[in-house]
Amino acid sequence: MPVIPTQHLEPLTPLIGHWRTSGAVLDGHGNTEAHLAGTDAYDWLPGGHWIAHDVDVTMGGERVLVHELIGGVHPAGGWQMHAFDAAASPGVMRLSLEEPGLLLLRGGGVRSWLRIRAGEGKMTALWEREVGDSWLTWMEMRFERT
């Protein structure tokens, strides 16, 4: 039986599905330091109140696995995002809809601009790291629906 999302999460519906992921990790000067490739999967959890996001990519020859939960309400607006990876504690971030088709993820000195081209089955993401008073591009990613 298909899961019906809560009205609060409906703007995230274009994320749902499986994606082929590719991109590059950049050094502090914008040069490619490593390539990344793998998959991302977004699935509704039962009840439609949360989304599970599973990442399985290789970055520069190293496998990276991340499980994220997206949902609830973030105190600053948007949604909570809890990331579980090799770190000792989960990362907690904020995901917000900045304009139709553009999501912003912020937390822990990083931010990511995720542009969804739902009708084309494609997404792009620009990841940045905060260094002092500036934001430096860290990763450029592309996603194609599978």
Contact map, one row per residue, 1 for C-alpha under 8 A:
11100000000000000000000000000000000000000000000000000000000000000000000000000000000000000000000000000000000000000000000000000000000000000000000000
11110000000000000000000000000000000000000000000000000000000000000000000000000000000000000000000000000000000000000000000000000000000000000000000000
11111000000000000000000000000000000000000001111100000000000000000000000000000000000000000000000000000000000000000000000000000000000000000000000000
01111100000000000000000000000000000000000000001100000000000000000000000000000000000000000000000000000000000000000000000000000000000000000000000000
00111111110010000000000000000000000000000001001110000000000000000000000000000000000000000000000000000000000000000000000000000000000000000000000000
00011111110000000000000000000000000000000000001110000000000000000000000000000000000000000000000000000000000000000000000000000000000000000000000000
00001111110000000000000000000000000000000000000000000000000000000000000000000000000000000000000000000000000000000000000000000000000000000000000000
00001111111000000000000000000000000000000000000000000000000000000000000000000000000000000000000000000000000000000000000000000000000000000000000000
00001111111110000000000000000000000000000000000111000000000000000000001000000000000000000000000000000000000000000000000000000000000000000000000000
00001111111110000000000000000000000000000000000000000000000000000000000000000000000000000000000000000000000000000000000000000000000000000000000000
00000001111111000000000000000000000000000000000000000000000000000000000000000000000000000000000010000000000000000000000000000000000000000000000000
00000000111111110000000000000000000000000000000000000000000000000000000000000000000000000000000000000000000000000000000000000000000000000000000000
00001000111111110000000000000000000000000000000000000000000000000000000000000000000000000000000000000000000000000000000000000000000000000000000000
00000000001111110000000000000000000000000000000000000000000000000000000000000000000000000000000000000000000000000001010000000000000000000000000000
00000000000111111000000000000000000000000100000000000000000000000000000000000000000000000000000000000000000000000001000000000000000000000000000000
00000000000111111100000000000000000000001111000000000000000000000000000000000000000000000000000000000000000000000000000000000000000000000000000000
00000000000000111110000000000000000000001110000000000000000000000000000000000000000000000000000000000000000000000000000000000000000000000000000011
00000000000000011111000000000000000000111100000000000000000000000000000000000000000000000000000000000000000000000000000000000000000000000000000011
00000000000000001111100000000000000000111000000000000000000000000000000000000000000000000000000000000000000000000000000000000000000000000000001111
00000000000000000111110000000000000011110000000000000000000000000000000000000000000000000000000000000000000000000000000000000000000000000000001111
00000000000000000011111000000000000111110000000000000000100000000000000000000000000000000000000000000000000000000000000000000000000000000000111100
00000000000000000001111100000000001111000000000000000000000000000000000000000000000000000000000000000000000000000000000000000000000000000000111000
00000000000000000000111110000000001110000000000000000000000000000000000000000000000000000000000000000000000000000000000000000000000000000011110000
00000000000000000000011111000001111100000000000000000000000000000000000000000000000000000000000000000000000000000000000000000000000000000011100000
00000000000000000000001111100001111100000000000000000000001000000000000000000000000000000000000000000000000000000000000000000000000000000111000000
00000000000000000000000111111111110000000000000000000000000000000000000000000000000000000000000000000000000000000000000000000000000000001111000000
00000000000000000000000011111111100000000000000000000000000000000000000000000000000000000000000000000000000000000000000000000000000000000100000000
00000000000000000000000001111110000000000000000000000000000000000000000000000000000000000000000000000000000000000000000000000000000000011100000000
00000000000000000000000001111110000000000000000000000000000000000000000000000000000000000000000000000000000000000000000000000000000000000000000000
00000000000000000000000001111111000000000000000000000000000000000000000000000000000000000000000000000000000000000000000000000000000000001100000000
00000000000000000000000001111111100000000000000000000000000000000000000000000000000000000000000000000000000000000000000000000000000000000000000000
00000000000000000000000111100111111000000000000000000000000000000000000000000000000000000000000000000000000000000000000000000000000000000000000000
00000000000000000000000111100011111000000000000000000000000100000000000000000000000000000000000000000000000000000000000000000000000000000000000000
00000000000000000000000111000001111100000000000000000000001100000000000000000000000000000000000000000000000000000000000000000000000000000000000000
00000000000000000000011110000001111110000000000000000000001100000000000000000000000000000000000000000000000000000000000000000000000000000000000000
00000000000000000000111110000000011111000000000000000000111100000000000000000000000000000000000000000000000000000000000000000000000000000000000000
00000000000000000001111000000000001111100000000000000000111000000000000000000000000000000000000000000000000000000000000000000000000000000000000000
00000000000000000001110000000000000111110000000000000011110000000000000000000000000000000000000000000000000000000000000000000000000000000000000000
00000000000000000111100000000000000011111000000000000011100000000000000000000000000000000000000000000000000000000000000000000000000000000000000000
00000000000000000111100000000000000001111100000000001111000000000000000000000000000000000000000000000000000000000000000000000000000000000000000000
00000000000000011110000000000000000000111110000000011110000000000000000000000000000000000000000000000000000000000000000000000000000000000000000000
00000000000000111100000000000000000000011111000000111100000000000000000000000000000000000000000000000000000000000000000000000000000000000000000000
00000000000000011000000000000000000000001111100000111000000000000000000000000000000000000000000000000000000000000000000000000000000000000000000000
00101000000000010000000000000000000000000111111111110000000000000000000000000000000000000000000000000000000000000000000000000000000000000000000000
00100000000000000000000000000000000000000011111111110000000000000000000000000000000000000000000000000000000000000000000000000000000000000000000000
00100000000000000000000000000000000000000001111111000000000000000000000000000000000000000000000000000000000000000000000000000000000000000000000000
00111100000000000000000000000000000000000001111111000000000000000000000000000000000000000000000000000000000000000000000000000000000000000000000000
00111100100000000000000000000000000000000001111111100000000000000000000000000000000000000000000000000000000000000000000000000000000000000000000000
00001100100000000000000000000000000000000001111111100000000000000000001100000000000000000000000000000000000000000000000000000000000000000000000000
00000000100000000000000000000000000000000001111111110000000000000000111100000000000000000000000000000000000000000000000000000000000000000000000000
00000000000000000000000000000000000000000111100111111000000000000000111000000000000000000000000000000000000000000000000000000000000000000000000000
00000000000000000000000000000000000000001111100001111100000000000011110000000000000000000000000000000000000000000000000000000000000000000000000000
00000000000000000000000000000000000000011110000000111110000000000011110000000000000000000000000000000000000000000000000000000000000000000000000000
00000000000000000000000000000000000000011100000000011111000000001111000000000000000000000000000000000000000000000000000000000000000000000000000000
00000000000000000000000000000000000001111000000000001111100000011110000000000000000000000000000000000000000000000000000000000000000000000000000000
00000000000000000000000000000000000001110000000000000111110000111100000000000000000000000000000000000000000000000000000000000000000000000000000000
00000000000000000000100000000000000111100000000000000011111000111000000000000000000000000000000000000000000000000000000000000000000000000000000000
00000000000000000000000000000000000111000000000000000001111111110000000000000000000000000000000000000000000000000000000000000000000000000000000000
00000000000000000000000010000000011110000000000000000000111111110000000000000000000000000000000000000000000000000000000000000000000000000000000000
00000000000000000000000000000000111100000000000000000000011111000000000000000000000000000000000000000000000000000000000000000000000000000000000000
00000000000000000000000000000000000000000000000000000000011111100000000000000000000000000000000000000000000000000000000000000000000000000000000000
00000000000000000000000000000000000000000000000000000000011111110000000000000000000000000000000000000000000000000000000000000000000000000000000000
00000000000000000000000000000000000000000000000000000001111011111000000000000000000000000000000000000000000000000000000000000000000000000000000000
00000000000000000000000000000000000000000000000000000011111001111100000000000000000000000000000000000000000000000000000000000000000000000000000000
00000000000000000000000000000000000000000000000000000111100000111110000000000000000011000000000000000000000000000000000000000000000000000000000000
00000000000000000000000000000000000000000000000000000111000000011111000000000000001111000000000000000000000000000000000000000000000000000000000000
00000000000000000000000000000000000000000000000000011110000000001111100000000000001110000000000000000000000000000000000000000000000000000000000000
00000000000000000000000000000000000000000000000000011100000000000111110000000000111100000000000000000000000000000000000000000000000000000000000000
00000000000000000000000000000000000000000000000001111000000000000011111000000001111000000000000000000000000000000000000000000000000000000000000000
00000000000000000000000000000000000000000000000001111000000000000001111100000011110000000000000000000000000000000000000000000000000000000000000000
00000000100000000000000000000000000000000000000011100000000000000000111110000011100000000000000000000000000000000000000000000000000000000000000000
00000000000000000000000000000000000000000000000011000000000000000000011111000011000000000000000000000000000000000000000000000000000000000000000000
00000000000000000000000000000000000000000000000000000000000000000000001111101111000000000000000000000000000000000000000000000000000000000000000000
00000000000000000000000000000000000000000000000000000000000000000000000111111111000000000000010000000000000000000000000000000000000000000000000000
00000000000000000000000000000000000000000000000000000000000000000000000011111000000000000000000000000000000000000000000000000000000000000000000000
00000000000000000000000000000000000000000000000000000000000000000000000001111100000000000000010000000000000000000000000000000000000000000000000000
00000000000000000000000000000000000000000000000000000000000000000000000011111110000000000000010100000000000000000000000000000000000000000000000000
00000000000000000000000000000000000000000000000000000000000000000000000011011111000000000000011110000000000000000000000000000000000000000000000000
00000000000000000000000000000000000000000000000000000000000000000000011111001111100000000000011100000000000000000000000000000000000000000000000000
00000000000000000000000000000000000000000000000000000000000000000000111111000111110000000001111000000000000000000000000000000000000000000000000000
00000000000000000000000000000000000000000000000000000000000000000001111000000011111000000011111000000000000000000000000000000000000000000000000000
00000000000000000000000000000000000000000000000000000000000000000001110000000001111100000111100000000000000000000000000000000000000000000000000000
00000000000000000000000000000000000000000000000000000000000000000111100000000000111110000111100000000000000000000000000000000000000000000000000000
00000000000000000000000000000000000000000000000000000000000000000111000000000000011111101110000000000000000000000000000000000000000000000000000000
00000000000000000000000000000000000000000000000000000000000000001110000000000000001111100100000000000000000000000000000000000000000000000000000000
00000000000000000000000000000000000000000000000000000000000000001100000000000000000111110000000000000000000000000000000000000000000000000000000000
00000000000000000000000000000000000000000000000000000000000000000000000000000000000111111100000000000000000000000000000000000000000000000000000000
00000000000000000000000000000000000000000000000000000000000000000000000000000000000001111100000000000000000000000000000000000000000000000000000000
00000000000000000000000000000000000000000000000000000000000000000000000000000000000100111110000000000000000000000000000000000000000000000000000000
00000000000000000000000000000000000000000000000000000000000000000000000000000000011110111111000000000000000000000000000000000000000000000000000000
00000000000000000000000000000000000000000000000000000000000000000000000000000000111100001111100000000000001100000000000000000000000000000000000000
00000000000000000000000000000000000000000000000000000000000000000000000000000001111000000111110000000000001100000000000000000000000000000000000000
00000000000000000000000000000000000000000000000000000000000000000000000000000001111000000011111000000000111100000000000000000000000000000000000000
00000000000000000000000000000000000000000000000000000000000000000000000001011111100000000001111100000001111000000000000000000000000000000000000000
00000000000000000000000000000000000000000000000000000000000000000000000000000111100000000000111110000011110000000000000000000000000000000000000000
00000000000000000000000000000000000000000000000000000000000000000000000000001110000000000000011111000011100000000000000000000000000000000000000000
00000000001000000000000000000000000000000000000000000000000000000000000000000100000000000000001111111111000000000000000000000000000000000000000000
00000000000000000000000000000000000000000000000000000000000000000000000000000000000000000000000111110111000000000000000000000000000000000000000000
00000000000000000000000000000000000000000000000000000000000000000000000000000000000000000000000011111110000000000000000000000000000000000000000000
00000000000000000000000000000000000000000000000000000000000000000000000000000000000000000000000011111100000000000000000000000000000000000000000000
00000000000000000000000000000000000000000000000000000000000000000000000000000000000000000000000010111110000000000011110000000000000000000000000000
00000000000000000000000000000000000000000000000000000000000000000000000000000000000000000000000011111111000000001111000000000000000000000000000000
00000000000000000000000000000000000000000000000000000000000000000000000000000000000000000000001111101111100000001110000000000000000000000000000000
00000000000000000000000000000000000000000000000000000000000000000000000000000000000000000000011111000111110000111100000000000000000000000000000000
00000000000000000000000000000000000000000000000000000000000000000000000000000000000000000000111100000011111000111100000000000000000000000000000000
00000000000000000000000000000000000000000000000000000000000000000000000000000000000000000000111000000001111111110000000000000000000000000000000000
00000000000000000000000000000000000000000000000000000000000000000000000000000000000000000011110000000000111111100000000000000000000000000000000000
00000000000000000000000000000000000000000000000000000000000000000000000000000000000000000011100000000000011111000000000000000000000000000000000000
00000000000000000000000000000000000000000000000000000000000000000000000000000000000000000000000000000000011111100000000000000000110000000000000000
00000000000000000000000000000000000000000000000000000000000000000000000000000000000000000000000000000000011111110000000000000011110000000000000000
00000000000000000000000000000000000000000000000000000000000000000000000000000000000000000000000000000001111011111000000000000011100000000000000000
00000000000000000000000000000000000000000000000000000000000000000000000000000000000000000000000000000001110001111100000000001111000000000000000000
00000000000000000000000000000000000000000000000000000000000000000000000000000000000000000000000000000111100000111110000000001110000000000000000000
00000000000000000000000000000000000000000000000000000000000000000000000000000000000000000000000000000111100000011111000000111100000000000000000000
00000000000000000000000000000000000000000000000000000000000000000000000000000000000000000000000000001110000000001111100000111000000000000000000000
00000000000001100000000000000000000000000000000000000000000000000000000000000000000000000000000000001100000000000111110001110000000000000000000000
00000000000000000000000000000000000000000000000000000000000000000000000000000000000000000000000000001000000000000011111111100000000000000000000000
00000000000001000000000000000000000000000000000000000000000000000000000000000000000000000000000000001000000000000001111111100000000000000000000000
00000000000000000000000000000000000000000000000000000000000000000000000000000000000000000000000000000000000000000000111111000000000000000000000000
00000000000000000000000000000000000000000000000000000000000000000000000000000000000000000000000000000000000000000000111111000000000000000000000000
00000000000000000000000000000000000000000000000000000000000000000000000000000000000000000000000000000000000000000000111111100000000000000000000110
00000000000000000000000000000000000000000000000000000000000000000000000000000000000000000000000000000000000000000001111111110000000000000000011110
00000000000000000000000000000000000000000000000000000000000000000000000000000000000000000000000000000000000000000111110011111000000000000000011100
00000000000000000000000000000000000000000000000000000000000000000000000000000000000000000000000000000000000000000111000001111100000000000001111000
00000000000000000000000000000000000000000000000000000000000000000000000000000000000000000000000000000000000000011110000000111110000000000011110000
00000000000000000000000000000000000000000000000000000000000000000000000000000000000000000000000000000000000000011100000000011111000000001111100000
00000000000000000000000000000000000000000000000000000000000000000000000000000000000000000000000000000000000001111000000000001111100000001111000000
00000000000000000000000000000000000000000000000000000000000000000000000000000000000000000000000000000000000001110000000000000111110000111110000000
00000000000000000000000000000000000000000000000000000000000000000000000000000000000000000000000000000000000011100000000000000011111000111100000000
00000000000000000000000000000000000000000000000000000000000000000000000000000000000000000000000000000000000011000000000000000001111111110000000000
00000000000000000000000000000000000000000000000000000000000000000000000000000000000000000000000000000000000000000000000000000000111111110000000000
00000000000000000000000000000000000000000000000000000000000000000000000000000000000000000000000000000000000000000000000000000000011111000000000000
00000000000000000000000000000000000000000000000000000000000000000000000000000000000000000000000000000000000000000000000000000000011111100000000000
00000000000000000000000000000000000000000000000000000000000000000000000000000000000000000000000000000000000000000000000000000000011111110000000000
00000000000000000000000000000000000000000000000000000000000000000000000000000000000000000000000000000000000000000000000000000001111011111000000000
00000000000000000000000000010000000000000000000000000000000000000000000000000000000000000000000000000000000000000000000000000001111001111100000000
00000000000000000000000001010100000000000000000000000000000000000000000000000000000000000000000000000000000000000000000000000111100000111111000000
00000000000000000000000011110100000000000000000000000000000000000000000000000000000000000000000000000000000000000000000000000111100000011111000000
00000000000000000000001111000000000000000000000000000000000000000000000000000000000000000000000000000000000000000000000000001111000000001111100000
00000000000000000000001111000000000000000000000000000000000000000000000000000000000000000000000000000000000000000000000000011110000000001111110000
00000000000000000000111100000000000000000000000000000000000000000000000000000000000000000000000000000000000000000000000000011100000000000011111000
00000000000000000000111000000000000000000000000000000000000000000000000000000000000000000000000000000000000000000000000001111000000000000001111100
00000000000000000011110000000000000000000000000000000000000000000000000000000000000000000000000000000000000000000000000001110000000000000000111110
00000000000000000011100000000000000000000000000000000000000000000000000000000000000000000000000000000000000000000000000011100000000000000000011111
00000000000000001111000000000000000000000000000000000000000000000000000000000000000000000000000000000000000000000000000011000000000000000000001111
00000000000000001111000000000000000000000000000000000000000000000000000000000000000000000000000000000000000000000000000000000000000000000000000111
